[in-house]
């Protein structure tokens, strides 16, 4: 993230490099039963359904110029991976007491169920892999666009780390 000046105010923005996407496939109502466009960036391909009548042809390019300053967008990406995490970090458990006979149990989850079930109940919050989930941030506003360098400056933070593939859609 960085900041820019707009109307004598500092605006916190996330700078996203939006390289041109090529249209690799066009689905039509007659042939496929729905309207969609498949965009590709390198080896990554993603299909987007469209409602309005737009004329896309294979090998067309979708650039940052499709967005305008002030547009509301929805941004989706995978969150930062945090590896194996305990219950205190993963679910904000309080942890056990530091005294009264507790030794090396400060960050333990405590009881995981009754003795009747004789198994771990599905959905129990326990230690495990944390992060790399798909996160969608809605209602972000485009603060500025640099068409020469293919940069979009979005007001606010965007999920993921540097270099993450980000999906930017127009908010409806």
PASEBA-466982 format. One record per residue: x, y, z of N, C-alpha, C in turn. Coordinates in nm, 3 decimals. Layout:
{site {X,Y,Z},{X,Y,Z},{X,Y,Z}}
...
This chain:
{site {0.084,-0.118,0.000},{0.000,0.000,0.000},{0.088,0.124,0.000}}
{site {0.028,0.233,-0.046},{0.094,0.361,-0.046},{-0.014,0.467,-0.026}}
{site {0.022,0.592,-0.047},{-0.076,0.699,-0.033},{-0.057,0.801,-0.144}}
{site {-0.169,0.864,-0.183},{-0.166,0.968,-0.284},{-0.245,1.088,-0.232}}
{site {-0.221,1.203,-0.294},{-0.295,1.324,-0.259},{-0.412,1.340,-0.353}}
{site {-0.532,1.365,-0.297},{-0.651,1.395,-0.376},{-0.732,1.500,-0.302}}
{site {-0.757,1.612,-0.367},{-0.837,1.720,-0.309},{-0.786,1.762,-0.172}}
{site {-0.655,1.784,-0.164},{-0.591,1.829,-0.040},{-0.604,1.729,0.075}}
{site {-0.626,1.601,0.043},{-0.634,1.496,0.144},{-0.544,1.380,0.102}}
{site {-0.492,1.309,0.201},{-0.413,1.189,0.174},{-0.508,1.070,0.167}}
{site {-0.496,0.992,0.060},{-0.583,0.875,0.039},{-0.495,0.750,0.041}}
{site {-0.524,0.653,0.131},{-0.448,0.528,0.130},{-0.494,0.439,0.014}}
{site {-0.400,0.396,-0.068},{-0.435,0.317,-0.186},{-0.346,0.192,-0.196}}
{site {-0.399,0.093,-0.264},{-0.322,-0.025,-0.302},{-0.300,-0.015,-0.451}}
{site {-0.174,-0.024,-0.493},{-0.140,-0.014,-0.634},{-0.139,-0.155,-0.693}}
{site {-0.222,-0.176,-0.796},{-0.234,-0.307,-0.861},{-0.188,-0.293,-1.005}}
{site {-0.093,-0.376,-1.045},{-0.051,-0.378,-1.184},{-0.144,-0.472,-1.259}}
{site {-0.226,-0.416,-1.346},{-0.326,-0.492,-1.421},{-0.280,-0.507,-1.565}}
{site {-0.207,-0.614,-1.591},{-0.159,-0.639,-1.726},{-0.276,-0.668,-1.819}}
{site {-0.263,-0.640,-1.948},{-0.374,-0.667,-2.040},{-0.408,-0.816,-2.046}}
{site {-0.537,-0.847,-2.037},{-0.586,-0.985,-2.046},{-0.635,-1.008,-2.187}}
{site {-0.606,-1.126,-2.241},{-0.654,-1.161,-2.375},{-0.782,-1.242,-2.365}}
{site {-0.873,-1.217,-2.457},{-0.995,-1.296,-2.467},{-0.957,-1.425,-2.539}}
{site {-0.968,-1.538,-2.469},{-0.929,-1.665,-2.530},{-1.049,-1.745,-2.580}}
{site {-1.169,-1.717,-2.527},{-1.287,-1.791,-2.567},{-1.411,-1.707,-2.542}}
{site {-1.506,-1.713,-2.634},{-1.632,-1.641,-2.618},{-1.745,-1.744,-2.623}}
{site {-1.826,-1.746,-2.519},{-1.941,-1.837,-2.515},{-2.066,-1.756,-2.549}}
{site {-2.154,-1.815,-2.634},{-2.274,-1.745,-2.677},{-2.398,-1.818,-2.630}}
{site {-2.508,-1.745,-2.627},{-2.637,-1.801,-2.584},{-2.682,-1.913,-2.678}}
{site {-2.660,-1.896,-2.807},{-2.705,-1.995,-2.905},{-2.629,-2.127,-2.892}}
{site {-2.497,-2.119,-2.884},{-2.415,-2.239,-2.885},{-2.403,-2.305,-2.748}}
{site {-2.384,-2.223,-2.642},{-2.354,-2.278,-2.509},{-2.468,-2.265,-2.409}}
{site {-2.569,-2.184,-2.439},{-2.680,-2.167,-2.346},{-2.662,-2.052,-2.249}}
{site {-2.546,-1.987,-2.251},{-2.521,-1.870,-2.166},{-2.413,-1.786,-2.231}}
{site {-2.403,-1.660,-2.185},{-2.302,-1.569,-2.238},{-2.187,-1.561,-2.139}}
{site {-2.065,-1.580,-2.189},{-1.947,-1.570,-2.104},{-1.825,-1.538,-2.189}}
{site {-1.723,-1.487,-2.120},{-1.595,-1.456,-2.184},{-1.486,-1.520,-2.100}}
{site {-1.394,-1.592,-2.165},{-1.280,-1.649,-2.093},{-1.160,-1.560,-2.118}}
{site {-1.103,-1.507,-2.008},{-0.985,-1.421,-2.017},{-0.863,-1.501,-1.975}}
{site {-0.749,-1.471,-2.037},{-0.626,-1.541,-2.000},{-0.515,-1.440,-1.976}}
{site {-0.434,-1.470,-1.877},{-0.315,-1.391,-1.845},{-0.203,-1.493,-1.826}}
{site {-0.122,-1.509,-1.928},{-0.020,-1.614,-1.925},{-0.088,-1.749,-1.935}}
{site {-0.062,-1.839,-1.839},{-0.124,-1.971,-1.839},{-0.254,-1.973,-1.759}}
{site {-0.284,-1.866,-1.687},{-0.404,-1.861,-1.604},{-0.524,-1.819,-1.688}}
{site {-0.631,-1.899,-1.678},{-0.754,-1.868,-1.751},{-0.870,-1.865,-1.654}}
{site {-0.964,-1.772,-1.676},{-1.082,-1.760,-1.590},{-1.199,-1.717,-1.676}}
{site {-1.315,-1.778,-1.651},{-1.434,-1.747,-1.729},{-1.526,-1.656,-1.649}}
{site {-1.579,-1.553,-1.714},{-1.669,-1.458,-1.652},{-1.799,-1.454,-1.731}}
{site {-1.910,-1.468,-1.659},{-2.040,-1.456,-1.724},{-2.071,-1.309,-1.746}}
{site {-2.138,-1.280,-1.858},{-2.176,-1.142,-1.889},{-2.324,-1.139,-1.922}}
{site {-2.391,-1.030,-1.884},{-2.533,-1.013,-1.913},{-2.556,-0.919,-2.030}}
{site {-2.483,-0.807,-2.030},{-2.507,-0.708,-2.134},{-2.446,-0.752,-2.267}}
{site {-2.500,-0.699,-2.373},{-2.454,-0.737,-2.507},{-2.324,-0.663,-2.538}}
{site {-2.213,-0.730,-2.521},{-2.082,-0.674,-2.554},{-2.020,-0.759,-2.663}}
{site {-1.947,-0.695,-2.750},{-1.887,-0.764,-2.863},{-1.742,-0.797,-2.832}}
{site {-1.718,-0.919,-2.787},{-1.582,-0.967,-2.766},{-1.549,-1.067,-2.875}}
{site {-1.426,-1.061,-2.923},{-1.377,-1.158,-3.019},{-1.250,-1.219,-2.962}}
{site {-1.219,-1.344,-2.996},{-1.093,-1.401,-2.950},{-0.975,-1.315,-2.992}}
{site {-0.875,-1.308,-2.905},{-0.753,-1.228,-2.921},{-0.774,-1.079,-2.894}}
{site {-0.894,-1.035,-2.854},{-0.913,-0.897,-2.807},{-0.842,-0.882,-2.673}}
{site {-0.807,-0.759,-2.638},{-0.740,-0.733,-2.510},{-0.831,-0.651,-2.420}}
{site {-0.835,-0.688,-2.292},{-0.907,-0.611,-2.191},{-0.801,-0.540,-2.108}}
{site {-0.803,-0.407,-2.112},{-0.700,-0.327,-2.045},{-0.760,-0.250,-1.927}}
{site {-0.675,-0.175,-1.857},{-0.721,-0.098,-1.742},{-0.815,0.014,-1.781}}
{site {-0.820,0.048,-1.908},{-0.906,0.156,-1.954},{-1.055,0.121,-1.943}}
{site {-1.090,-0.006,-1.914},{-1.232,-0.040,-1.895},{-1.285,0.018,-1.764}}
{site {-1.196,0.051,-1.671},{-1.236,0.114,-1.545},{-1.214,0.264,-1.552}}
{site {-1.291,0.336,-1.471},{-1.277,0.481,-1.463},{-1.251,0.521,-1.318}}
{site {-1.193,0.636,-1.300},{-1.169,0.688,-1.166},{-1.302,0.712,-1.097}}
{site {-1.317,0.661,-0.975},{-1.441,0.675,-0.900},{-1.532,0.554,-0.908}}
{site {-1.502,0.456,-0.995},{-1.583,0.335,-1.005},{-1.572,0.252,-0.878}}
{site {-1.681,0.185,-0.843},{-1.679,0.089,-0.732},{-1.645,-0.047,-0.789}}
{site {-1.554,-0.119,-0.720},{-1.510,-0.250,-0.767},{-1.515,-0.352,-0.654}}
{site {-1.515,-0.478,-0.694},{-1.507,-0.592,-0.602},{-1.376,-0.661,-0.632}}
{site {-1.292,-0.681,-0.530},{-1.160,-0.741,-0.549},{-1.154,-0.873,-0.474}}
{site {-1.111,-0.979,-0.544},{-1.097,-1.112,-0.484},{-0.956,-1.163,-0.505}}
{site {-0.903,-1.232,-0.404},{-0.770,-1.293,-0.412},{-0.755,-1.393,-0.298}}
{site {-0.648,-1.471,-0.304},{-0.618,-1.562,-0.195},{-0.544,-1.486,-0.087}}
{site {-0.582,-1.510,0.040},{-0.519,-1.440,0.152},{-0.378,-1.493,0.175}}
{site {-0.303,-1.423,0.256},{-0.167,-1.465,0.288},{-0.170,-1.598,0.362}}
{site {-0.080,-1.686,0.326},{-0.069,-1.813,0.396},{0.009,-1.795,0.526}}
{site {-0.039,-1.856,0.634},{0.027,-1.841,0.763},{0.074,-1.974,0.820}}
{site {0.066,-2.079,0.738},{0.118,-2.208,0.781},{0.034,-2.274,0.889}}
{site {0.098,-2.361,0.968},{0.030,-2.430,1.076},{0.018,-2.335,1.194}}
{site {-0.103,-2.318,1.245},{-0.126,-2.224,1.355},{-0.208,-2.293,1.464}}
{site {-0.181,-2.255,1.587},{-0.257,-2.307,1.700},{-0.390,-2.235,1.714}}
{site {-0.470,-2.277,1.812},{-0.605,-2.223,1.828},{-0.605,-2.079,1.877}}
{site {-0.502,-2.036,1.949},{-0.497,-1.898,1.998},{-0.481,-1.804,1.880}}
{site {-0.393,-1.836,1.788},{-0.372,-1.750,1.671},{-0.483,-1.768,1.567}}
{site {-0.528,-1.892,1.547},{-0.622,-1.921,1.440},{-0.765,-1.877,1.472}}
{site {-0.810,-1.898,1.596},{-0.949,-1.868,1.632},{-0.962,-1.768,1.747}}
{site {-0.853,-1.708,1.788},{-0.853,-1.609,1.898},{-0.900,-1.669,2.030}}
{site {-0.865,-1.796,2.056},{-0.893,-1.854,2.187},{-0.811,-1.779,2.291}}
{site {-0.865,-1.775,2.414},{-0.801,-1.699,2.521},{-0.680,-1.772,2.577}}
{site {-0.681,-1.903,2.574},{-0.573,-1.979,2.636},{-0.604,-2.007,2.782}}
{site {-0.526,-2.093,2.843},{-0.549,-2.132,2.982},{-0.479,-2.042,3.081}}
{site {-0.504,-2.063,3.211},{-0.438,-1.981,3.313},{-0.289,-2.014,3.323}}
{site {-0.213,-1.917,3.371},{-0.069,-1.938,3.384},{-0.032,-1.998,3.519}}
{site {-0.127,-2.003,3.611},{-0.101,-2.058,3.744},{-0.203,-2.166,3.775}}
{site {-0.216,-2.202,3.903},{-0.311,-2.302,3.951},{-0.290,-2.439,3.885}}
{site {-0.166,-2.482,3.884},{-0.136,-2.616,3.837},{-0.123,-2.631,3.688}}
{site {-0.129,-2.523,3.615},{-0.117,-2.532,3.468},{0.030,-2.518,3.430}}
{site {0.084,-2.620,3.369},{0.223,-2.615,3.327},{0.227,-2.647,3.178}}
{site {0.281,-2.556,3.098},{0.292,-2.573,2.953},{0.155,-2.593,2.886}}
{site {0.051,-2.533,2.938},{-0.083,-2.546,2.880},{-0.144,-2.408,2.851}}
{site {-0.061,-2.307,2.839},{-0.112,-2.170,2.824},{-0.187,-2.150,2.693}}
{site {-0.142,-2.214,2.585},{-0.201,-2.191,2.453},{-0.276,-2.314,2.402}}
{site {-0.312,-2.404,2.490},{-0.382,-2.527,2.452},{-0.532,-2.499,2.433}}
{site {-0.601,-2.579,2.353},{-0.743,-2.554,2.327},{-0.835,-2.591,2.442}}
{site {-0.792,-2.674,2.532},{-0.879,-2.718,2.641},{-0.955,-2.842,2.600}}
{site {-1.073,-2.864,2.656},{-1.152,-2.983,2.625},{-1.206,-2.975,2.482}}
{site {-1.209,-3.091,2.414},{-1.260,-3.091,2.277},{-1.393,-3.164,2.265}}
{site {-1.456,-3.199,2.376},{-1.587,-3.262,2.368},{-1.613,-3.353,2.486}}
{site {-1.732,-3.413,2.487},{-1.770,-3.500,2.597},{-1.709,-3.639,2.579}}
{site {-1.714,-3.720,2.684},{-1.661,-3.855,2.677},{-1.763,-3.950,2.616}}
{site {-1.884,-3.903,2.592},{-1.990,-3.988,2.537},{-1.969,-4.015,2.388}}
{site {-1.926,-3.914,2.312},{-1.916,-3.929,2.167},{-1.801,-4.019,2.125}}
{site {-1.692,-4.022,2.201},{-1.574,-4.103,2.172},{-1.511,-4.069,2.037}}
{site {-1.529,-3.948,1.993},{-1.470,-3.904,1.867},{-1.466,-3.752,1.868}}
{site {-1.396,-3.695,1.774},{-1.393,-3.550,1.758},{-1.510,-3.511,1.669}}
{site {-1.594,-3.423,1.716},{-1.712,-3.379,1.643},{-1.668,-3.299,1.521}}
{site {-1.725,-3.324,1.403},{-1.688,-3.248,1.284},{-1.712,-3.098,1.302}}
{site {-1.618,-3.018,1.252},{-1.629,-2.873,1.263},{-1.566,-2.816,1.389}}
{site {-1.506,-2.901,1.472},{-1.442,-2.855,1.597},{-1.326,-2.764,1.563}}
{site {-1.316,-2.651,1.630},{-1.207,-2.557,1.607},{-1.082,-2.610,1.674}}
{site {-0.986,-2.648,1.590},{-0.860,-2.703,1.639},{-0.744,-2.641,1.562}}
{site {-0.623,-2.670,1.605},{-0.504,-2.620,1.537},{-0.498,-2.678,1.396}}
{site {-0.439,-2.604,1.303},{-0.427,-2.653,1.166},{-0.377,-2.545,1.072}}
{site {-0.391,-2.571,0.944},{-0.343,-2.479,0.842},{-0.428,-2.352,0.841}}
{site {-0.361,-2.238,0.834},{-0.430,-2.110,0.839},{-0.391,-2.026,0.717}}
{site {-0.486,-1.958,0.660},{-0.460,-1.868,0.549},{-0.486,-1.935,0.415}}
{site {-0.446,-1.869,0.308},{-0.467,-1.907,0.168},{-0.613,-1.936,0.136}}
{site {-0.704,-1.861,0.199},{-0.847,-1.870,0.169},{-0.882,-1.762,0.067}}
{site {-0.986,-1.784,-0.009},{-1.031,-1.684,-0.106},{-1.108,-1.576,-0.031}}
{site {-1.060,-1.453,-0.041},{-1.120,-1.339,0.028},{-1.172,-1.241,-0.077}}
{site {-1.294,-1.191,-0.057},{-1.353,-1.092,-0.145},{-1.379,-0.965,-0.067}}
{site {-1.327,-0.854,-0.116},{-1.350,-0.724,-0.055},{-1.440,-0.644,-0.147}}
{site {-1.556,-0.605,-0.095},{-1.655,-0.535,-0.177},{-1.653,-0.385,-0.150}}
{site {-1.701,-0.309,-0.245},{-1.722,-0.166,-0.227},{-1.596,-0.083,-0.227}}
{site {-1.488,-0.131,-0.286},{-1.367,-0.049,-0.296},{-1.383,0.049,-0.411}}
{site {-1.319,0.164,-0.398},{-1.332,0.270,-0.496},{-1.199,0.290,-0.568}}
{site {-1.204,0.309,-0.699},{-1.082,0.334,-0.774},{-1.043,0.480,-0.756}}
{site {-0.924,0.501,-0.699},{-0.879,0.637,-0.672},{-0.810,0.699,-0.793}}
{site {-0.732,0.619,-0.866},{-0.662,0.671,-0.984},{-0.627,0.555,-1.077}}
{site {-0.605,0.589,-1.205},{-0.567,0.490,-1.305},{-0.451,0.547,-1.387}}
{site {-0.348,0.465,-1.409},{-0.235,0.501,-1.492},{-0.235,0.406,-1.611}}
{site {-0.288,0.451,-1.726},{-0.304,0.363,-1.842},{-0.171,0.331,-1.909}}
{site {-0.072,0.420,-1.902},{0.057,0.392,-1.965},{0.130,0.278,-1.896}}
{site {0.123,0.271,-1.764},{0.193,0.168,-1.687},{0.101,0.055,-1.642}}
{site {-0.026,0.056,-1.686},{-0.125,-0.047,-1.650},{-0.142,-0.060,-1.498}}
{site {-0.157,0.053,-1.429},{-0.172,0.053,-1.284},{-0.311,0.101,-1.245}}
{site {-0.370,0.033,-1.147},{-0.496,0.074,-1.088},{-0.469,0.101,-0.941}}
{site {-0.509,0.217,-0.892},{-0.493,0.250,-0.751},{-0.629,0.244,-0.684}}
{site {-0.646,0.146,-0.597},{-0.773,0.119,-0.530},{-0.765,0.175,-0.389}}
{site {-0.867,0.251,-0.349},{-0.870,0.308,-0.215},{-0.896,0.197,-0.113}}
{site {-0.801,0.176,-0.023},{-0.813,0.073,0.079},{-0.722,-0.045,0.051}}
{site {-0.737,-0.149,0.134},{-0.648,-0.265,0.123},{-0.713,-0.376,0.042}}
{site {-0.629,-0.458,-0.017},{-0.669,-0.568,-0.103},{-0.613,-0.697,-0.044}}
{site {-0.688,-0.807,-0.047},{-0.636,-0.931,0.011},{-0.515,-0.985,-0.065}}
{site {-0.431,-1.062,0.004},{-0.316,-1.127,-0.057},{-0.186,-1.053,-0.033}}
{site {-0.077,-1.116,-0.075},{0.055,-1.056,-0.061},{0.101,-1.003,-0.196}}
{site {0.220,-0.944,-0.198},{0.272,-0.892,-0.324},{0.288,-1.005,-0.424}}
{site {0.247,-0.981,-0.547},{0.261,-1.080,-0.651},{0.142,-1.174,-0.664}}
{site {0.040,-1.160,-0.578},{-0.078,-1.245,-0.584},{-0.162,-1.207,-0.705}}
{site {-0.219,-1.308,-0.769},{-0.311,-1.284,-0.880},{-0.444,-1.235,-0.820}}
{site {-0.488,-1.119,-0.866},{-0.606,-1.052,-0.810},{-0.712,-1.041,-0.918}}
{site {-0.838,-1.065,-0.878},{-0.951,-1.051,-0.970},{-1.025,-0.922,-0.934}}
{site {-1.039,-0.832,-1.031},{-1.108,-0.706,-1.011},{-1.232,-0.705,-1.098}}
{site {-1.349,-0.689,-1.034},{-1.476,-0.686,-1.107},{-1.547,-0.555,-1.075}}
{site {-1.628,-0.511,-1.166},{-1.708,-0.392,-1.145},{-1.822,-0.427,-1.048}}
{site {-1.845,-0.342,-0.949},{-1.954,-0.366,-0.854},{-2.085,-0.329,-0.921}}
{site {-2.188,-0.408,-0.896},{-2.318,-0.384,-0.960},{-2.407,-0.303,-0.872}}
